[in-house]
Amino acid sequence: MTSKMLDKNRPDLVAEAHCDGPCGVYDPSSARIAAEAARSMTKKLLALEPPTPGDLQANASYHNTFSRYVAIKEEQADIAKRELIILWTDYFKPPHLKDYPDLHETFWKAAKLCSSVKVEVNQEHADELMAVIEKIHEIFWATKNRDVPWYVAS
């Protein structure tokens, strides 16, 4: 059978969706988890005590731990940013702006904070990121008419 015959014998399929994926696949919790991990690594970095100079083993151990914390912090901040941008661009639509006129500003601030948390060791920015993700959490669940409690692991 030729492809023209197949096309002639099957009806056209039309799919419509509110967002890029089927509803139910979006959730701000993945951004929260990643941001919380980045905040945890920020706390750990700030709490690390540098060893005494000259103690080669202690210095090597310190630098190993420090670099691991940095790598995790940067990776998790990047994951949070990706998750937020997906939520912003794929889930939220123009009608949401009527109820949440600061939606774009909120997401822009969150994305910028992810970048700050990634490149800095700044507890204040890590805490601000968690606060703006909490706001996004509240907006997101309100658009679904659901009351989903905010919680953090630590």
N, C-alpha and C positions, 0 to 999 in steps of 0.2 A: 504494500500500500504506500502511495506517495504521501509526502507531507501535506500537499494541497488537499488530498482526500481526507486526511486526518483532521485538518483544520476545518473542513467543510462539515464534518460529522460531529464535531464537539462544540458545545456552546461556549461563547466568550465568558471568561471568568472575571468577575469584578470583586475586588476586595477593598474595603474601606476601614480606616482605623483612626481613632483620635490621635494616636501617637505612632512612632515608628515600629513599636513592637506591640504585641497584644497587651491590653490593659492588665495590670497585675504584675508586670515584670519590673516596674520602677519602684524604688524605695530608697529614701535618703539614708537608711541605716548603714549601707555599705560605706558611704562617705563619713558617717560618724565613727565607725569602727576604725577606718584608716586614720582619720584625724586624731582620734584618741590614742592610737599607737604612736603617732608622731609626737603628740604632747607628752606621752609617757617617756619617749626617748629623750625629749628635750629636758624633762625633769632629771632623768638619769645622767645626762651629760653635765648639767649644772651641778649635780651632786658629786661627780667624780673628783676625788682628791688626787692631785698630781703627786707622784712619788718623789722621794729625795733624789736630787741629782747624783749621778754616779752609780746608782743601783740599776745595773743594766737589765736584770731580769724584771724588776718592778716596772721600769720604764717601758720595756717591750710589752709587758702585760697591760699596762695603762694605755699605751697607744693602740694595741690590738682592740681592747674594749671600746675605747673612744671611737675608733674608726668603724667598728661594727654598729655602735649606736647611731653614728652619723648616717651610715648607709641605710639602716632601717628607717630612720627619721625621714630621709629624703625620698626613699621609695614609697613610704606610706603617705607622705604629703602629696606626692605625685598621683597616687591612686585616688586620694580624696578629691583632688582637682579634676581628674578624669571623670569620676563618678558624678561630681556636681555639674560639670559641663554637659554630660549626657542628660542628666535630669533637666537642666535648664533648657537645652535646645531640643530635646526629643519629647519630653512630657509636657512642659508648660507651653501653652498656646496663647494667642492674643486675647481671647476672652478672660483668661486669668488676670490680665493686667487691669481689668475693670475693678476687680475686687482687691487686687494687690498692686497698686500703682508703683510701689518701690521694688517690685520683683527683680527687675533688671539690675538695679543698684545693689540689692542684697546679694545676688549671685556674683556680680562683678567684684564686690568686696570679698566674698568668700574665696573666689579664684585668686585674687591678689594676696589674701592671707595665706592660702596654700603655698604660693610662691615664697612668701616671707618665711614661713615655717620651714620650708625646704632649704633655703639658703642661709638661714640664721640659726642661732641657738638663743631663742628669745621666748621666755615663758609667757610674757604678756600676749604676744602674737598667737601663740599656741592656744591660750585660753580664749582669746577673741575669736579664733577660728571655731572653736567648739560652740561658742555663743551664737555665732551667725548660722552654723549648721543646725543648732536647736531652733532658730527662727525658721529656717527652711523646712525643717521637720514639721513644725506647727502649720505652716502654710500648705505644705504638701497634703497632710492628712485632712486639713480643713477642706481642700478641694475635693476630697473623696467623702466628705461628711462623716468622718470617723474621728474618734477621740483615741489616739494611740499615745500612751504615755512616753515621755522622754526619759531615758535612763542612760547611765554610763557605767562602764565596768569597774572603773576605779574612782 
